[in-house]
Amino acid sequence: MGSRDPETDTAKDEVTVLVTGFGVRSPPFGNNAVNPSHLIASTLPISFTGENLPNIKILHASPIPVQYRVVRNVVPRIDFPPTVTKGGMEPFPPLDTLTPPRADDDDLPHVDLTLETRPGFDFILHIGMAGPRKYYTMETCAHRDGYVARDQAGESFEHDTYWRDTYKSPEVLRSGFDVEDVWRRWKSDLMGVDVRPSNDAGRYLCDFTYYTSLVEYWRRDPGGKAPAMFLHVPGKIEDLDIETGRKVALGLIGAMVGSSRRKEKEEEEEGA
């Protein structure tokens, strides 16, 4: 018998990807009255596949408010649902049942999930807007500090030290993907679309949300590889822009899954 091709072996015939976007309206996002990230996320199909890919099931989260406190409280519960433990996965509650706490609540605690809680998804893709840009970026890392800009509740996290003091987490956390391989796959699948890698997610809610996801993986396995990625999209919201954003997001998801599967198969063959 011949050896298995790591690109074509389809032993695992389905993977699950969580996709999130930010609130569409109320109040305006900077100079943009509408944030296109959730518009793009909401157009993604329930599932899709592609050449040498398994069936990819997409789960859509409710739009995330552009508020630091809400993100820190809600995103960990979306990424690591309390119903998913080492004992197995119970029926997953609708994502929109995770009611965001009031942003003006001074006593709002950070949700400190038990480290027994398991990921609810195989992969996570957060989508956010980088309004002035005319191109799409896959963000390779996220930052713990430096959130000076005020969120839509008027709050700055410039002096926030929660992650540093409580978790002792690094200043920068990186996606666990082979980002060079993901970018190569992504770019080759989107001829004519300007897509780029980036190591600066902007020190605002996009960067903050990305770090919130990555730090939850880091807490459970500091040496592990977090299967999360952040996609920045331009601020345009015409139908053609949303359709292009949809193709870009699906292309990135396919690149993430394809790259991860290849790495898994290579590691299996090395250990055989």
Buried (B, 14 or more C-beta within 10 A) or exposed (E): EEEEEBEEBEEEEEBBBBBBBBBBEEEEBBEBEBBBBBBBBBBBEEEBBBEBBBBBBBBBBBBBBBBBBBBBBBBBBBBBBBBBBEEEEEEEEEBEEBEBBEBEEEEBEEBEBEEEBBBBBBBBBBBBBBBEBEBBBBBBBBBBBBBEBEBBBEBEBEEBEEBEEEBEBBEBBBBBBBBEBBBBBBBEBBEEBEBEBBEBBBBBBBBBBBBBBBBBBBBBEEEEBBBBBBBBBBBBBEEEBBEBBBBBBBBBBBBBBBBBBBBBBEEEEEEE
